[in-house]
Amino acid sequence: MAGIYIHIPFCKQACHYCNFHFSASTKLLDPMVKAICKEIELQQSFFEEPNLIIDTIYFGGGTPSLLPTQDTEQILAAIKKYFTLSPTIEITLEANPDDISREKLSSFTSMGINRLSMGVQSFVDEDLIWMNRAHRSKAAIQAIELAKEVGISNISIDLIYGIPTLTNENWIQNIEKAVELKVQHLSCYALTVEPKTALSALILKGEKEDIDTAKQATHFDLLTSHTREAGYEQYELSNFAMPGYRSKHNTSYWQQKKYLGIGPSAHSFTGSKRQWNIANNALYISSIEKDTVPFESEILSAATKYNEYIMTSLRTIEGCSYAYVQERFGDNAVNRTKKIAAVYIQKNQLIEQGAYLQATPQGKFFLDGIAADFFEI
């Protein structure tokens, strides 16, 4: 089994915190769709396994819901032409609330899209304005309700916490609104200030307040307690699902499964190699028009594979498998892992459950730093 990721590099406007590759101009939209379909053809042998089944497709960006539905259908048709799809495939499309209409949602369902990931970020207008989001909370609520009416029964929403304007009370209200709307999946992220973003520049100028890590820790604690009470499973550090609604596509990343990335800036992974396409729309299109996929790649060393496994596995509910470490990296790696883990077990930030190493509730907020201590250089 493997997955395919499609990067749609267009947005209506730039959110202040975003560092993903996109353009606010859609003048290259038509040639981009043609190039994406062409790259799918050029990459048809990427996996080097003729009978490999694709069990997830994910349209990300950017804002995939900006595409005319016939373009989305054209991309899906190209995938179906060159790859074998599972009959139970999960097809996710990221959408912004202000792009949603009954007609568009009906088209999504008719073409086989069965999971919607909506960029809500907050149900509080003050926060949305602070982030420079294009929509308002009323539009988000209407979009979710409309998606359910049309028959999309697997809806995920993104929420951001730790925003300077977001109070504890409003953060609780955000979570409660998601529960009230019976959203099946939540992806919740602490606001981060990425270099070279508008947010970073505004903070440096003193025009916006910097993030408060203590506030983020409080919001994280509120998030985990309220989602648990509502019946969500925190199956990954930032992801919460009702039973049976985990994201199959994202889970495949954390489980080190193979995936192909299509479009500018998209990444691909074979298990031993990682590659990434050029993050330039015009150069990507011109290269594809010459039948050349413009990418760089690296062969992953054993140390890099180990580091990535530690980083991703500790974020999941299952945790890090000692048996997997031993099988893939040998006895020395297991002994080293257990020795480093002992320090954090003493601090009650990690715990051993059978043959697995897992983060405790106290350790989850510090996982980036904890994982880094395991890394081999």
C-alpha positions as CSV (number, residue, x, y, z in Angstrom):
1,M,0.0,0.0,0.0
2,A,1.1,3.6,-0.7
3,G,-0.2,7.1,-0.9
4,I,-0.2,10.0,-3.4
5,Y,-0.1,13.6,-2.3
6,I,-1.1,16.4,-4.8
7,H,0.2,19.9,-4.0
8,I,-2.1,22.7,-5.3
9,P,0.0,25.9,-4.9
10,F,-2.6,28.6,-4.9
11,C,-4.4,30.6,-2.2
12,K,-6.7,33.6,-2.3
13,Q,-4.5,35.5,0.2
14,A,-1.5,34.8,2.4
15,C,-2.2,33.9,6.1
16,H,0.4,35.7,8.2
17,Y,1.7,32.5,9.8
18,C,2.0,30.3,6.7
19,N,5.3,29.1,5.2
20,F,4.0,26.6,2.7
21,H,4.7,27.0,-1.0
22,F,1.8,28.9,-2.7
23,S,1.0,31.8,-4.9
24,A,-1.8,34.3,-4.4
25,S,-2.0,34.7,-8.2
26,T,-3.9,32.1,-10.2
27,K,-2.7,33.2,-13.6
28,L,-0.7,29.9,-13.9
29,L,-3.6,27.7,-12.7
30,D,-4.5,26.1,-16.1
31,P,-0.9,25.3,-17.1
32,M,-0.3,24.0,-13.5
33,V,-3.2,21.5,-13.7
34,K,-1.8,20.3,-17.1
35,A,1.7,20.0,-15.5
36,I,0.4,18.1,-12.5
37,C,-1.4,15.6,-14.8
38,K,1.7,15.3,-16.9
39,E,3.8,14.6,-13.8
40,I,1.5,11.9,-12.8
41,E,2.2,10.2,-16.1
42,L,5.9,10.8,-15.8
43,Q,6.0,9.3,-12.3
44,Q,3.9,6.2,-13.0
45,S,6.9,3.9,-12.3
46,F,8.0,5.8,-9.2
47,F,7.3,3.0,-6.8
48,E,9.0,0.4,-9.0
49,E,6.3,-2.1,-7.9
50,P,3.8,-2.8,-10.8
51,N,1.2,-4.3,-8.5
52,L,1.4,-1.7,-5.7
53,I,-2.0,-0.5,-4.5
54,I,-2.7,3.2,-3.8
55,D,-4.9,3.4,-0.7
56,T,-4.8,7.1,0.0
57,I,-4.9,10.3,-2.1
58,Y,-4.5,13.7,-0.5
59,F,-5.1,17.1,-2.1
60,G,-3.1,19.6,-0.1
61,G,-1.7,23.1,-0.6
62,G,-2.2,25.9,-0.9
63,T,-5.9,25.7,-1.2
64,P,-7.1,22.7,-3.4
65,S,-10.8,23.9,-3.0
66,L,-9.8,26.9,-5.2
67,L,-9.6,24.6,-8.2
68,P,-12.6,24.4,-10.6
69,T,-14.1,20.9,-9.9
70,Q,-13.4,19.8,-13.5
71,D,-9.7,20.3,-12.8
72,T,-9.8,18.2,-9.7
73,E,-11.6,15.5,-11.6
74,Q,-9.0,15.7,-14.4
75,I,-6.2,15.1,-11.8
76,L,-8.1,12.2,-10.3
77,A,-8.6,10.7,-13.7
78,A,-4.9,10.9,-14.4
79,I,-4.1,9.1,-11.2
80,K,-6.7,6.4,-12.0
81,K,-5.2,5.9,-15.4
82,Y,-1.6,5.3,-14.3
83,F,-2.1,3.8,-10.8
84,T,-4.1,1.0,-9.2
85,L,-6.5,2.3,-6.5
86,S,-7.8,0.4,-3.5
87,P,-11.6,-0.1,-3.6
88,T,-11.6,1.3,0.0
89,I,-9.4,4.3,-0.9
90,E,-9.4,7.4,1.3
91,I,-9.4,10.6,-0.9
92,T,-9.0,13.8,1.1
93,L,-9.3,17.3,-0.1
94,E,-8.3,20.4,1.9
95,A,-10.8,23.2,1.7
96,N,-11.3,26.7,3.0
97,P,-14.8,27.5,4.3
98,D,-15.2,30.5,1.9
99,D,-14.8,28.2,-1.2
100,I,-17.6,25.8,-0.2
101,S,-20.9,25.6,-2.0
102,R,-23.5,22.8,-2.3
103,E,-22.6,22.4,-6.0
104,K,-18.9,22.0,-5.3
105,L,-19.4,19.6,-2.5
106,S,-21.8,17.5,-4.6
107,S,-19.1,17.3,-7.3
108,F,-16.5,16.2,-4.8
109,T,-18.7,13.3,-3.6
110,S,-19.5,12.3,-7.2
111,M,-15.8,12.1,-8.1
112,G,-15.0,9.9,-5.1
113,I,-13.6,12.4,-2.6
114,N,-14.8,11.0,0.7
115,R,-12.9,13.1,3.3
116,L,-12.8,16.8,3.7
117,S,-10.1,18.6,5.7
118,M,-11.3,22.2,6.4
119,G,-9.0,25.0,7.4
120,V,-11.2,26.5,10.1
121,Q,-8.3,27.6,12.5
122,S,-10.7,29.3,14.9
123,F,-14.4,30.0,15.4
124,V,-13.5,33.4,16.8
125,D,-13.5,36.2,14.3
126,E,-10.9,38.2,16.2
127,D,-8.4,35.4,15.8
128,L,-9.2,34.9,12.1
129,I,-8.6,38.6,11.5
130,W,-5.3,38.4,13.5
131,M,-4.2,35.5,11.3
132,N,-5.3,37.3,8.1
133,R,-7.7,34.5,7.2
134,A,-10.1,35.1,4.3
135,H,-13.2,33.6,6.0
136,R,-15.1,34.3,9.2
137,S,-16.5,31.9,11.8
138,K,-20.1,32.0,10.4
139,A,-18.8,30.8,7.0
140,A,-16.9,27.9,8.7
141,I,-20.0,26.7,10.6
142,Q,-22.1,26.9,7.5
143,A,-19.5,25.0,5.4
144,I,-19.3,22.2,7.9
145,E,-23.1,21.9,8.1
146,L,-23.5,22.0,4.4
147,A,-20.8,19.3,3.9
148,K,-22.8,17.0,6.2
149,E,-26.0,17.7,4.4
150,V,-24.4,16.8,1.1
151,G,-23.3,13.5,2.6
152,I,-19.7,13.9,3.4
153,S,-19.4,11.8,6.6
154,N,-15.7,12.2,7.3
155,I,-14.9,15.8,8.1
156,S,-11.6,17.0,9.7
157,I,-11.0,20.6,10.7
158,D,-7.8,22.4,11.6
159,L,-7.6,24.6,14.7
160,I,-4.7,26.7,15.9
161,Y,-4.0,27.5,19.6
162,G,-1.6,29.8,21.4
163,I,-2.7,32.8,19.3
164,P,-2.1,36.0,21.4
165,T,-5.8,37.0,20.9
166,L,-7.1,33.6,21.9
167,T,-8.3,33.4,25.6
168,N,-8.6,30.2,27.5
169,E,-12.4,30.6,27.5
170,N,-12.5,31.1,23.7
171,W,-10.2,28.1,23.1
172,I,-12.6,25.9,25.1
173,Q,-15.4,27.3,23.0
174,N,-13.6,26.4,19.8
175,I,-13.3,22.8,21.0
176,E,-16.9,22.7,22.2
177,K,-18.1,24.1,18.8
178,A,-16.3,21.3,17.0
179,V,-17.9,18.8,19.3
180,E,-21.3,20.3,18.8
181,L,-20.9,20.2,15.1
182,K,-20.0,16.5,15.4
183,V,-16.8,16.9,13.4
184,Q,-15.1,13.4,13.3
185,H,-11.5,14.6,13.3
186,L,-9.5,17.5,14.7
187,S,-6.0,18.6,13.7
188,C,-4.8,21.1,16.4
189,Y,-1.5,22.9,16.2
190,A,0.3,25.4,18.3
191,L,1.0,28.6,16.5
192,T,4.6,28.8,15.4
193,V,6.5,31.8,14.1
194,E,8.3,30.5,11.0
195,P,11.2,32.5,9.5
196,K,10.5,34.7,6.5
197,T,6.7,34.8,7.1
198,A,4.6,37.9,7.4
199,L,4.0,37.0,11.1
200,S,7.7,36.9,11.8
201,A,8.2,40.3,10.2
202,L,5.3,41.9,12.1
203,I,6.5,40.6,15.4
204,L,10.0,41.9,14.8
205,K,8.5,45.3,14.0
206,G,6.5,45.2,17.2
207,E,3.2,45.3,15.3
208,K,2.0,41.9,16.6
209,E,2.5,40.3,19.9
210,D,4.9,37.3,20.1
211,I,3.7,33.9,21.1
212,D,3.6,32.8,24.8
213,T,4.7,29.2,25.3
214,A,3.2,29.0,28.8
215,K,-0.2,30.0,27.2
216,Q,0.3,27.3,24.5
217,A,1.0,24.7,27.2
218,T,-2.2,25.7,29.0
219,H,-4.2,25.5,25.7
220,F,-2.7,22.0,25.0
221,D,-3.8,20.7,28.4
222,L,-7.3,22.1,27.8
223,L,-7.3,20.5,24.4
224,T,-6.3,17.0,25.5
225,S,-8.8,17.0,28.5
226,H,-11.8,18.3,26.6
227,T,-11.3,16.1,23.5
228,R,-10.9,13.1,25.8
229,E,-14.1,13.9,27.6
230,A,-15.9,14.2,24.2
231,G,-14.8,10.8,23.1
232,Y,-11.9,11.7,20.7
233,E,-8.8,9.6,20.7
234,Q,-5.5,11.5,20.6
235,Y,-3.8,9.1,18.2
236,E,-1.0,11.5,17.3
237,L,0.3,14.5,19.2
238,S,-1.7,17.0,17.1
239,N,-4.5,14.7,15.8
240,F,-7.7,13.7,17.5
241,A,-10.3,11.3,16.0
242,M,-13.6,9.7,16.9
243,P,-13.4,5.9,16.7
244,G,-12.8,4.8,13.1
245,Y,-11.9,8.2,11.8
246,R,-8.1,8.4,11.9
247,S,-6.5,9.9,8.9
248,K,-5.2,7.0,6.9
249,H,-3.0,9.2,4.7
250,N,-1.3,11.0,7.6
251,T,-0.9,7.8,9.5
252,S,1.0,6.3,6.6
253,Y,3.6,9.1,7.0
254,W,4.1,8.3,10.7
255,Q,4.3,4.6,9.8
256,Q,7.1,5.2,7.3
257,K,5.0,4.0,4.3
258,K,5.8,4.9,0.8
259,Y,4.2,8.0,-0.9
260,L,4.5,10.0,-4.1
261,G,4.3,13.8,-4.0
262,I,3.1,15.5,-7.2
263,G,3.3,19.3,-7.8
264,P,5.8,22.1,-7.0
265,S,7.5,21.6,-3.5
266,A,5.8,18.2,-3.0
267,H,7.9,15.5,-1.2
268,S,8.1,11.8,-2.0
269,F,9.4,8.8,0.0
270,T,10.4,5.3,-1.0
271,G,11.7,4.0,2.4
272,S,15.3,4.5,1.4
273,K,15.1,7.7,-0.6
274,R,13.4,11.1,-0.2
275,Q,12.9,13.5,-3.0
276,W,11.3,16.9,-3.3
277,N,10.2,19.0,-6.3
278,I,11.3,22.5,-7.0
279,A,9.3,25.1,-5.1
280,N,8.8,27.5,-8.1
281,N,5.6,27.3,-10.1
282,A,6.9,28.7,-13.4
283,L,10.1,26.6,-13.4
284,Y,8.1,23.5,-12.4
285,I,5.7,24.0,-15.3
286,S,8.4,24.7,-17.8
287,S,10.4,21.6,-16.7
288,I,7.3,19.3,-16.9
289,E,6.5,20.6,-20.3
290,K,9.9,19.2,-21.3
291,D,9.1,15.8,-19.8
292,T,11.4,16.3,-16.9
293,V,10.4,16.2,-13.2
294,P,12.4,19.0,-11.5
295,F,13.5,17.4,-8.2
296,E,16.3,16.9,-5.8
297,S,16.8,13.8,-3.7
298,E,18.8,12.1,-1.0
299,I,19.5,8.6,-0.1
300,L,18.6,8.3,3.6
301,S,21.4,7.1,5.9
302,A,20.6,4.6,8.7
303,A,21.0,7.5,11.2
304,T,18.4,9.6,9.4
305,K,16.0,6.7,9.2
306,Y,16.4,6.1,12.9
307,N,15.9,9.8,13.7
308,E,12.8,10.1,11.6
309,Y,11.3,6.9,13.1
310,I,11.9,8.2,16.7
311,M,10.5,11.6,15.9
312,T,7.3,10.3,14.3
313,S,6.7,7.2,16.4
314,L,6.9,9.0,19.8
315,R,4.2,11.4,18.5
316,T,1.7,8.5,18.0
317,I,-0.5,6.7,20.5
318,E,1.3,3.4,19.8
319,G,4.8,4.9,20.4
320,C,8.2,3.6,19.5
321,S,8.5,-0.1,19.0
322,Y,11.7,-1.6,20.4
323,A,11.2,-4.6,18.1
324,Y,11.1,-2.3,15.1
325,V,14.3,-0.5,16.2
326,Q,16.0,-3.8,16.7
327,E,14.9,-5.2,13.3
328,R,15.8,-2.1,11.3
329,F,18.8,-0.7,13.2
330,G,20.2,-3.5,15.4
331,D,21.0,-4.3,19.0
332,N,23.2,-1.3,19.6
333,A,20.4,1.0,18.6
334,V,17.9,-0.6,20.9
335,N,20.3,-0.4,23.9
336,R,21.1,3.2,23.1
337,T,17.3,4.0,22.8
338,K,16.6,2.4,26.2
339,K,19.5,4.2,27.8
340,I,18.3,7.6,26.7
341,A,14.7,6.7,27.4
342,A,15.6,5.9,31.1
343,V,16.3,9.6,31.7
344,Y,12.8,10.7,30.5
345,I,11.1,7.7,32.2
346,Q,12.6,9.0,35.5
347,K,11.1,12.5,34.7
348,N,7.7,10.8,34.0
349,Q,7.8,12.2,30.4
350,L,8.1,8.7,28.8
351,I,6.8,5.4,29.8
352,E,7.5,1.8,28.7
353,Q,4.3,-0.2,27.9
354,G,5.4,-3.7,27.0
355,A,7.8,-3.5,24.1
356,Y,6.8,0.1,23.3
357,L,8.1,3.5,24.4
358,Q,5.4,6.1,24.7
359,A,5.0,9.7,25.8
360,T,3.2,10.4,29.0
361,P,0.6,13.3,29.2
362,Q,3.4,15.3,30.9
363,G,5.8,14.5,28.2
364,K,3.7,15.3,25.1
365,F,4.2,19.0,25.1
366,F,8.0,18.6,25.2
367,L,8.2,15.9,22.5
368,D,10.3,17.9,20.0
369,G,13.1,18.4,22.6
370,I,12.8,14.8,23.9
371,A,13.0,13.3,20.4
372,A,16.0,15.4,19.5
373,D,18.0,13.9,22.4
374,F,17.7,10.5,20.7
375,F,19.0,11.6,17.4
376,E,22.1,10.2,15.9
377,I,24.2,12.6,13.9
